Amino acid sequence: MTIEEILAGESKNVEFKVQRPKDSFKYMKTVVAFANGEGGRIIFGVDDKTRTVVGIPKEQVFSEIDAITTAISDSCEPVIIPDVYLQTIEDKTLIITEISPGRQRPYYIKSMGIKEGTYIRVSGTSRPAGRDLTAEMYYEDEGRSYDMVIRRDLTVTEDEIAELCRRMKEVAIAYSKSEAQKEAVRDVTKNVLLSWGLLAEDETGTIHPTNGFVFLLGKDPFLSYIQCGMFKGTTRAVFVDKREYGGPLWEQVEEAFQFVLRNIHLGARLEGLYRQDIYELPPDSIRELIINAVMNCSFLQNSHIQVAVYDNRLEITSPGGLMPGVTLERMKEGYSKIRNRALAHAFSYMNLIEAWGSGIPKLMKAMKDYGLSEPEFVDMEIAFRINLYRSQDGLNTNQVSNQVAQKTNRNMNKPNQDTNQDANQANGELSQDEISLKKEEILLVRLIADEPKITQMEMAGQLGWSLGRVKHYITKLKKNHVLERVGSSQKGYWNVLVEDSAWRN
């Protein structure tokens, strides 16, 4: 320790004690909290309120060291062996007790038991871990993933398995970025789901779903959804818009992604004869961050992934802190450790994950290319948050208004988007009147014009799309005053508001 570090005060990894308390519990909870986290140091001989170096009387230091070492060894389970040493600052002797990150978590105070005696470090204080976080430590320490835990209380039919396999292949094809990638998509089978950990076989040979299977399909009504909100200003005091997205996880990710795009600025720049739409934050990075939040979400906690848009930033928060061995510095260099490995296998197959560990370095480069501040990473111990700060000067000078830009052709790299769209327009396949609608939107409007009472489920079936994709385009077309719904959702019909020339050849 240096005098500068002492003057900086207590922190996540440092705690001060004027002297060794007679009641060892007063510092033992910090010992186990350090062992359950990233480690830390307890400094005996510094006033925690004034940060004054008081020191330990020299004639007592060795007996105090013995007392501290014995108390820690006797009070904690599994056994914690501290590194205790002396340091002199301002001619006063301090006893520094260094606790390393443990490899047998969870650690707890033996006399209190594991349920009550397990502590973690949060914002410079030691607090009870609770049942859920304690259970998560067990899974992580044993190298297991909570989403692979078998659900013996649930059963799954062959039809349900086949339906999930079919839907996953559909998503994988939809998110393929080339014809070669589409052709490389193979069928998913029950055995594949077993190998991934989405299904598990019990001792009798019965197949059960795992937590991952339940979460992937959004069948847990308490945990399986993403909360999104837009706020006025830079705090959560005033809601402007609030949504909660449930259903299959891949649809939740897309809905949350579209929520962000609707609530950040959109500008454009001209490149030759064409206009390219530019969002103020890199869209690919936004989607990847939401996916990463799902991959590393602690489903053991009674909280949810939150995506919040403020006037000055986009904030994405995922329950569950950094995994053991992961630091902010290593993460920025591309080091990756997945909390939900069964879900990661599924998302990788569906082409929603490109390469392990590449997301954060790509994000930092994209933010730099956009001329924006470096992302802010916040390890909250029980959660992890990333802040992307928006430009306070707006977009560049050749931006167009959000309302006009939203009516133009968007090159957003959506699933199944025709990458030759500009060439098709130049060849006359789309008329000039159609320039405000994407090819997918035109297909949808034509279908609705021919069948005004068609349901969204029927649209998905006829177009070969997912229901979430249909809902996305319907929302856009309604917002841009291309479509309106007349009557109720059960007995009403659709009305096309633009002239035929805008969508018919």
C-alpha positions as CSV (number, residue, x, y, z in Angstrom):
1,M,0.0,0.0,0.0
2,T,1.1,3.6,-0.7
3,I,-0.1,6.7,1.1
4,E,-1.9,7.7,-2.1
5,E,-3.8,4.4,-2.1
6,I,-4.8,4.9,1.5
7,L,-6.0,8.4,0.8
8,A,-8.1,7.1,-2.0
9,G,-10.2,5.3,0.6
10,E,-11.9,1.9,0.7
11,S,-12.9,0.2,-2.6
12,K,-14.1,-3.0,-4.1
13,N,-10.8,-4.6,-3.2
14,V,-9.6,-2.7,-0.1
15,E,-11.1,-2.3,3.4
16,F,-9.6,-0.5,6.4
17,K,-9.8,-1.4,10.1
18,V,-8.4,0.7,12.9
19,Q,-7.5,-2.4,14.8
20,R,-8.4,-6.1,14.8
21,P,-12.0,-6.3,16.1
22,K,-12.6,-8.6,19.1
23,D,-15.6,-10.0,17.2
24,S,-14.0,-11.6,14.1
25,F,-17.3,-11.6,12.3
26,K,-16.8,-7.8,11.7
27,Y,-14.1,-8.6,9.2
28,M,-14.7,-12.3,8.4
29,K,-17.6,-11.4,6.0
30,T,-15.1,-9.3,4.1
31,V,-12.7,-12.2,4.0
32,V,-15.2,-14.6,2.4
33,A,-16.5,-11.8,0.1
34,F,-12.9,-11.3,-1.2
35,A,-12.5,-15.0,-1.7
36,N,-15.8,-15.3,-3.6
37,G,-14.8,-12.4,-5.8
38,E,-11.6,-11.0,-7.2
39,G,-9.7,-11.0,-4.0
40,G,-8.7,-8.0,-1.9
41,R,-6.8,-6.6,1.1
42,I,-7.8,-5.8,4.6
43,I,-5.5,-3.1,6.1
44,F,-5.3,-3.1,9.9
45,G,-4.1,0.2,11.4
46,V,-6.0,2.7,9.2
47,D,-9.1,4.6,10.3
48,D,-11.8,3.8,7.8
49,K,-13.6,7.1,8.4
50,T,-10.8,9.6,8.4
51,R,-8.2,7.5,6.4
52,T,-5.7,8.4,9.1
53,V,-2.8,6.0,9.5
54,V,-3.0,4.9,13.1
55,G,-0.7,1.9,13.0
56,I,-0.5,-1.2,15.2
57,P,1.8,-1.1,18.3
58,K,5.0,-2.8,17.4
59,E,5.0,-5.1,20.5
60,Q,1.6,-6.4,19.4
61,V,2.0,-7.0,15.6
62,F,3.1,-10.6,15.7
63,S,0.4,-11.7,18.2
64,E,-2.1,-9.8,16.1
65,I,-0.9,-11.6,12.9
66,D,-1.3,-15.0,14.6
67,A,-4.8,-14.1,15.8
68,I,-5.9,-12.9,12.4
69,T,-4.5,-16.0,10.6
70,T,-6.0,-18.4,13.1
71,A,-9.4,-16.7,13.0
72,I,-9.6,-16.8,9.2
73,S,-8.5,-20.4,9.0
74,D,-10.9,-21.6,11.7
75,S,-13.9,-19.5,10.7
76,C,-14.2,-20.0,6.9
77,E,-15.3,-23.0,4.8
78,P,-13.6,-24.1,2.6
79,V,-10.4,-23.1,4.4
80,I,-9.0,-19.8,3.4
81,I,-5.2,-19.3,3.9
82,P,-4.5,-15.5,3.9
83,D,-1.2,-13.9,3.1
84,V,-0.5,-11.6,6.1
85,Y,2.5,-9.2,6.1
86,L,3.7,-5.9,7.6
87,Q,4.2,-2.6,6.0
88,T,5.5,0.7,7.4
89,I,3.9,4.0,6.3
90,E,4.7,7.3,8.0
91,D,6.8,5.4,10.6
92,K,3.7,3.4,11.6
93,T,3.2,-0.3,11.2
94,L,0.3,-1.7,9.3
95,I,-0.9,-5.3,9.1
96,I,-2.0,-6.2,5.6
97,T,-4.1,-9.3,5.1
98,E,-4.3,-10.3,1.5
99,I,-7.0,-12.7,0.3
100,S,-6.7,-14.3,-3.1
101,P,-9.6,-15.2,-5.3
102,G,-10.8,-18.6,-4.3
103,R,-11.0,-21.8,-6.4
104,Q,-13.6,-23.6,-4.3
105,R,-16.4,-21.2,-4.2
106,P,-18.7,-20.5,-2.5
107,Y,-16.8,-19.6,0.6
108,Y,-18.8,-18.9,3.8
109,I,-18.6,-18.3,7.5
110,K,-18.7,-21.7,9.0
111,S,-20.7,-20.8,12.1
112,M,-23.5,-19.2,10.0
113,G,-23.8,-22.0,7.4
114,I,-23.7,-21.7,3.7
115,K,-27.2,-20.1,3.3
116,E,-26.6,-17.2,5.6
117,G,-22.8,-17.0,5.7
118,T,-21.9,-16.5,2.1
119,Y,-20.9,-12.9,1.2
120,I,-19.9,-11.0,-1.9
121,R,-18.4,-7.6,-2.5
122,V,-20.6,-4.9,-4.0
123,S,-19.5,-1.3,-4.3
124,G,-16.9,-1.4,-1.5
125,T,-19.2,-3.2,1.0
126,S,-19.7,-6.9,1.9
127,R,-23.2,-8.1,1.5
128,P,-25.0,-11.5,1.8
129,A,-24.9,-13.4,-1.5
130,G,-28.3,-15.0,-1.1
131,R,-29.4,-18.4,-2.3
132,D,-29.4,-17.7,-6.0
133,L,-25.8,-16.2,-6.2
134,T,-24.5,-19.0,-3.9
135,A,-26.0,-21.6,-6.2
136,E,-24.4,-19.9,-9.2
137,M,-21.0,-20.1,-7.6
138,Y,-21.5,-23.8,-7.2
139,Y,-22.2,-24.2,-10.9
140,E,-19.3,-22.0,-12.0
141,D,-16.8,-23.7,-9.6
142,E,-17.8,-27.1,-10.9
143,G,-17.4,-26.1,-14.5
144,R,-21.1,-26.5,-15.1
145,S,-23.6,-24.2,-16.8
146,Y,-26.9,-23.5,-15.2
147,D,-28.7,-23.6,-18.5
148,M,-27.6,-27.3,-18.9
149,V,-29.3,-28.4,-15.7
150,I,-32.0,-31.0,-16.3
151,R,-35.6,-30.1,-15.6
152,R,-36.9,-33.4,-14.2
153,D,-40.2,-31.7,-13.4
154,L,-40.9,-31.1,-17.1
155,T,-41.3,-33.4,-20.1
156,V,-41.0,-32.7,-23.8
157,T,-42.6,-34.5,-26.7
158,E,-41.0,-35.6,-30.0
159,D,-43.2,-33.1,-31.8
160,E,-42.0,-30.2,-29.6
161,I,-38.4,-31.2,-30.2
162,A,-39.0,-31.4,-34.0
163,E,-40.7,-28.0,-33.9
164,L,-37.8,-26.4,-32.2
165,C,-35.3,-28.0,-34.6
166,R,-37.4,-26.7,-37.6
167,R,-37.6,-23.2,-36.2
168,M,-33.9,-23.0,-35.4
169,K,-33.0,-24.0,-38.9
170,E,-35.4,-21.4,-40.3
171,V,-33.7,-18.7,-38.2
172,A,-30.2,-20.0,-39.2
173,I,-31.1,-19.6,-42.9
174,A,-32.8,-16.2,-42.3
175,Y,-29.6,-14.8,-40.6
176,S,-27.2,-16.3,-43.2
177,K,-25.2,-13.5,-44.9
178,S,-24.5,-15.4,-48.1
179,E,-25.8,-18.2,-50.3
180,A,-22.8,-20.3,-49.3
181,Q,-23.7,-19.8,-45.6
182,K,-27.3,-20.8,-46.3
183,E,-26.3,-24.0,-48.0
184,A,-24.0,-24.8,-45.1
185,V,-26.9,-24.9,-42.6
186,R,-27.7,-28.5,-41.6
187,D,-30.7,-30.0,-39.9
188,V,-30.8,-30.0,-36.1
189,T,-31.8,-33.3,-34.5
190,K,-32.6,-34.5,-31.0
191,N,-29.1,-35.9,-30.6
192,V,-27.7,-32.5,-31.5
193,L,-29.8,-30.8,-28.8
194,L,-28.6,-33.4,-26.3
195,S,-25.0,-32.7,-27.2
196,W,-25.6,-29.0,-26.7
197,G,-27.2,-29.4,-23.4
198,L,-30.7,-28.2,-24.4
199,L,-32.0,-31.7,-23.7
200,A,-30.9,-34.2,-21.1
201,E,-31.5,-37.9,-20.5
202,D,-32.2,-39.2,-16.9
203,E,-31.3,-42.5,-15.4
204,T,-34.3,-44.2,-16.9
205,G,-33.6,-43.1,-20.4
206,T,-36.4,-40.4,-20.4
207,I,-35.6,-37.2,-22.2
208,H,-36.2,-34.0,-20.3
209,P,-35.7,-30.4,-21.3
210,T,-33.0,-28.4,-19.6
211,N,-33.1,-24.8,-18.3
212,G,-31.6,-23.8,-21.6
213,F,-34.5,-25.4,-23.6
214,V,-37.0,-23.5,-21.4
215,F,-35.2,-20.2,-21.6
216,L,-34.6,-20.5,-25.4
217,L,-38.3,-20.8,-26.1
218,G,-39.2,-18.1,-23.5
219,K,-41.3,-20.5,-21.5
220,D,-40.3,-19.2,-18.1
221,P,-42.8,-16.3,-17.5
222,F,-40.7,-14.8,-14.7
223,L,-37.2,-14.8,-16.2
224,S,-37.4,-15.2,-20.0
225,Y,-38.0,-11.6,-21.2
226,I,-36.0,-8.5,-22.0
227,Q,-37.0,-5.1,-20.6
228,C,-36.6,-2.1,-22.7
229,G,-37.1,1.5,-21.9
230,M,-36.6,5.0,-23.2
231,F,-36.1,7.8,-20.8
232,K,-36.2,11.6,-20.9
233,G,-32.9,13.0,-19.8
234,T,-30.0,11.1,-18.3
235,T,-31.8,9.3,-15.4
236,R,-34.7,6.9,-15.0
237,A,-37.0,9.6,-13.5
238,V,-39.2,10.0,-16.6
239,F,-40.3,7.2,-18.9
240,V,-41.0,8.0,-22.5
241,D,-41.6,4.4,-23.7
242,K,-41.4,1.1,-22.0
243,R,-41.6,-2.4,-23.5
244,E,-41.1,-6.0,-22.3
245,Y,-40.4,-8.6,-25.0
246,G,-41.1,-12.3,-24.4
247,G,-41.2,-15.4,-26.6
248,P,-38.2,-17.2,-28.1
249,L,-34.9,-15.6,-27.1
250,W,-33.9,-15.0,-30.7
251,E,-37.1,-12.9,-31.2
252,Q,-36.5,-11.1,-28.0
253,V,-33.1,-10.1,-29.2
254,E,-34.5,-8.8,-32.5
255,E,-37.3,-6.9,-30.8
256,A,-34.9,-5.2,-28.3
257,F,-32.6,-4.4,-31.2
258,Q,-35.4,-2.7,-33.2
259,F,-36.5,-0.9,-30.0
260,V,-33.1,0.8,-29.8
261,L,-33.1,1.7,-33.5
262,R,-36.5,3.3,-33.2
263,N,-35.2,5.5,-30.4
264,I,-31.8,6.7,-31.6
265,H,-31.1,9.2,-34.3
266,L,-31.0,8.3,-37.9
267,G,-29.2,10.4,-40.5
268,A,-27.9,9.8,-44.0
269,R,-25.0,10.6,-46.3
270,L,-24.8,10.6,-50.1
271,E,-22.4,8.3,-51.8
272,G,-22.6,9.1,-55.5
273,L,-26.3,8.7,-56.6
274,Y,-27.2,6.7,-53.5
275,R,-28.1,7.7,-50.0
276,Q,-26.8,5.5,-47.2
277,D,-28.7,5.6,-43.9
278,I,-26.4,6.1,-40.8
279,Y,-27.5,5.5,-37.2
280,E,-25.7,7.5,-34.5
281,L,-24.5,4.2,-32.9
282,P,-23.1,1.2,-34.8
283,P,-26.1,-1.2,-35.3
284,D,-24.2,-4.4,-35.6
285,S,-22.5,-3.7,-32.3
286,I,-25.9,-3.0,-30.7
287,R,-27.3,-6.3,-31.7
288,E,-24.1,-8.1,-30.7
289,L,-24.2,-6.5,-27.2
290,I,-27.8,-7.6,-26.7
291,I,-26.9,-11.1,-27.7
292,N,-23.9,-11.1,-25.4
293,A,-26.2,-10.0,-22.6
294,V,-28.3,-13.1,-23.2
295,M,-25.3,-15.4,-23.4
296,N,-24.0,-14.1,-20.0
297,C,-27.2,-13.5,-18.2
298,S,-27.5,-15.2,-14.8
299,F,-30.9,-16.8,-15.0
300,L,-30.5,-17.7,-11.3
301,Q,-31.2,-14.1,-10.3
302,N,-34.6,-12.6,-10.1
303,S,-33.9,-9.8,-12.5
304,H,-33.9,-9.3,-16.2
305,I,-31.8,-8.0,-19.1
306,Q,-32.4,-4.3,-19.4
307,V,-31.9,-2.1,-22.5
308,A,-32.3,1.6,-21.7
309,V,-32.0,4.6,-24.0
310,Y,-31.2,7.9,-22.5
311,D,-30.5,11.3,-24.1
312,N,-26.8,10.8,-23.7
313,R,-26.3,7.0,-23.9
314,L,-27.5,3.5,-24.6
315,E,-27.3,1.3,-21.5
316,I,-27.4,-2.5,-21.6
317,T,-27.4,-4.4,-18.3
318,S,-27.2,-8.1,-17.8
319,P,-27.8,-9.9,-14.4
320,G,-24.6,-11.6,-13.3
321,G,-21.1,-10.1,-13.0
322,L,-18.0,-11.0,-14.9
323,M,-17.2,-14.7,-14.9
324,P,-14.3,-15.9,-12.8
325,G,-11.0,-15.2,-14.5
326,V,-12.5,-12.4,-16.7
327,T,-11.3,-8.9,-16.1
328,L,-12.2,-5.7,-17.9
329,E,-8.7,-5.5,-19.4
330,R,-8.8,-9.1,-20.7
331,M,-12.3,-8.7,-22.1
332,K,-11.2,-5.6,-24.1
333,E,-8.5,-7.8,-25.7
334,G,-11.0,-10.4,-26.8
335,Y,-11.0,-12.8,-23.9
336,S,-14.3,-14.5,-23.6
337,K,-16.0,-16.9,-21.1
338,I,-19.6,-17.9,-21.7
339,R,-22.0,-18.3,-18.8
340,N,-24.8,-20.0,-20.7
341,R,-23.1,-22.6,-22.9
342,A,-26.2,-24.4,-24.1
343,L,-27.7,-21.2,-25.3
344,A,-24.4,-20.2,-26.9
345,H,-24.4,-23.4,-29.0
346,A,-28.0,-22.6,-30.2
347,F,-27.2,-19.0,-31.1
348,S,-24.0,-19.9,-32.8
349,Y,-25.9,-22.5,-35.0
350,M,-28.5,-19.8,-35.8
351,N,-25.8,-17.5,-37.1
352,L,-26.5,-15.0,-34.3
353,I,-22.9,-15.3,-33.0
354,E,-20.0,-14.9,-35.4
355,A,-16.8,-15.5,-33.4
356,W,-16.1,-16.0,-29.7
357,G,-14.6,-13.0,-28.0
358,S,-14.6,-10.7,-31.0
359,G,-17.6,-8.6,-29.9
360,I,-15.9,-6.1,-27.5
361,P,-12.8,-5.4,-29.7
362,K,-15.1,-4.9,-32.7
363,L,-17.4,-2.6,-30.6
364,M,-14.5,-0.5,-29.5
365,K,-13.3,-0.1,-33.1
366,A,-16.8,0.7,-34.4
367,M,-17.2,3.4,-31.7
368,K,-13.9,4.9,-32.7
369,D,-14.8,4.8,-36.4
370,Y,-18.0,6.7,-35.5
371,G,-16.0,9.3,-33.7
372,L,-17.7,8.4,-30.3
373,S,-16.3,8.0,-26.8
374,E,-14.9,4.6,-25.8
375,P,-17.6,2.3,-24.3
376,E,-17.9,2.3,-20.6
377,F,-17.8,-1.1,-18.9
378,V,-19.2,-1.4,-15.4
379,D,-18.7,-4.6,-13.3
380,M,-21.4,-4.4,-10.6
381,E,-20.5,-7.8,-9.1
382,I,-24.2,-9.0,-9.4
383,A,-24.6,-7.5,-12.9
384,F,-22.6,-6.2,-15.8
385,R,-23.4,-3.0,-17.7
386,I,-22.1,-1.4,-20.9
387,N,-22.8,2.2,-21.7
388,L,-22.5,3.5,-25.3
389,Y,-22.4,7.3,-25.2
390,R,-24.3,9.1,-27.9
391,S,-22.9,12.1,-29.8
392,Q,-24.0,15.3,-28.1
393,D,-23.5,17.2,-31.3
394,G,-25.9,15.2,-33.3
395,L,-25.0,13.5,-36.6
396,N,-22.9,15.0,-39.3
397,T,-24.0,17.9,-41.3
398,N,-25.4,15.9,-44.3
399,Q,-27.9,14.1,-42.0
400,V,-31.6,14.2,-42.9
401,S,-34.6,14.2,-40.6
402,N,-35.5,11.0,-38.8
403,Q,-39.0,11.0,-40.2
404,V,-37.8,11.3,-43.8
405,A,-34.9,8.9,-43.4
406,Q,-37.2,6.2,-42.0
407,K,-39.2,6.2,-45.2
408,T,-36.1,5.5,-47.3
409,N,-34.5,2.2,-48.2
410,R,-32.5,1.0,-45.1
411,N,-29.4,-1.1,-45.5
412,M,-29.5,-2.7,-42.1
413,N,-28.2,-6.1,-43.0
414,K,-31.5,-7.7,-41.9
415,P,-32.1,-11.5,-42.4
416,N,-32.6,-12.5,-46.1
417,Q,-32.1,-8.9,-47.2
418,D,-31.2,-8.8,-50.9
419,T,-27.6,-7.6,-51.0
420,N,-28.1,-6.7,-54.7
421,Q,-31.0,-4.4,-54.0
422,D,-29.3,-1.2,-55.4
423,A,-28.4,-3.1,-58.5
424,N,-32.0,-4.3,-58.9
425,Q,-33.2,-0.8,-58.7
426,A,-30.7,0.4,-61.3
427,N,-31.9,-2.4,-63.6
428,G,-35.5,-1.3,-63.3
429,E,-36.8,-4.2,-61.1
430,L,-38.1,-1.6,-58.7
431,S,-39.7,1.7,-59.9
432,Q,-38.7,5.1,-58.6
433,D,-41.9,5.2,-56.7
434,E,-40.8,2.1,-54.8
435,I,-37.6,3.7,-53.5
436,S,-39.2,4.4,-50.1
437,L,-40.0,0.8,-49.4
438,K,-37.7,-2.2,-49.0
439,K,-38.2,-5.3,-51.1
440,E,-39.6,-7.2,-48.1
441,E,-42.0,-4.4,-47.3
442,I,-43.3,-4.4,-50.9
443,L,-43.9,-8.1,-50.7
444,L,-45.8,-7.7,-47.5
445,V,-48.0,-4.8,-48.8
446,R,-48.9,-6.7,-51.9
447,L,-49.9,-9.7,-49.9
448,I,-52.1,-7.5,-47.6
449,A,-53.7,-5.7,-50.5
450,D,-54.8,-9.0,-52.0
451,E,-56.0,-10.4,-48.6
452,P,-57.0,-7.5,-46.3
453,K,-58.2,-9.8,-43.5
454,I,-55.0,-11.9,-43.5
455,T,-53.5,-12.6,-40.1
456,Q,-49.9,-12.0,-39.2
457,M,-49.5,-15.7,-38.6
458,E,-50.8,-16.4,-42.2
459,M,-48.4,-13.8,-43.6
460,A,-45.5,-15.5,-41.9
461,G,-46.6,-18.9,-43.4
462,Q,-47.1,-17.6,-46.9
463,L,-43.9,-15.6,-47.0
464,G,-41.8,-18.2,-45.1
465,W,-40.8,-15.7,-42.5
466,S,-40.8,-15.9,-38.7
467,L,-43.7,-14.2,-36.9
468,G,-41.3,-11.8,-35.2
469,R,-40.0,-10.7,-38.6
470,V,-43.6,-10.1,-39.9
471,K,-44.4,-8.0,-36.7
472,H,-41.2,-6.0,-37.3
473,Y,-42.2,-4.9,-40.8
474,I,-45.8,-4.4,-39.9
475,T,-44.8,-2.0,-37.1
476,K,-42.6,-0.1,-39.5
477,L,-45.2,0.2,-42.2
478,K,-47.8,1.4,-39.7
479,K,-45.4,4.0,-38.3
480,N,-44.6,5.3,-41.8
481,H,-48.3,5.5,-42.6
482,V,-48.2,2.9,-45.3
483,L,-50.6,0.6,-43.5
484,E,-53.4,1.0,-41.0
485,R,-55.5,-1.5,-39.0
486,V,-59.2,-0.9,-39.2
487,G,-61.3,-2.5,-36.4
488,S,-60.2,-5.0,-33.8
489,S,-57.3,-7.5,-34.1
490,Q,-59.9,-10.3,-34.3
491,K,-62.5,-9.0,-36.7
492,G,-60.8,-6.0,-38.4
493,Y,-58.8,-5.7,-41.6
494,W,-55.8,-4.0,-43.1
495,N,-55.9,-0.9,-45.3
496,V,-53.1,0.2,-47.6
497,L,-52.7,4.0,-47.4
498,V,-50.3,4.6,-50.3
499,E,-50.9,4.6,-54.1
500,D,-50.6,1.4,-56.1
501,S,-47.6,2.8,-57.9
502,A,-45.6,2.7,-54.7
503,W,-45.7,-1.1,-54.4
504,R,-47.1,-2.7,-57.6
505,N,-45.1,-3.3,-60.8
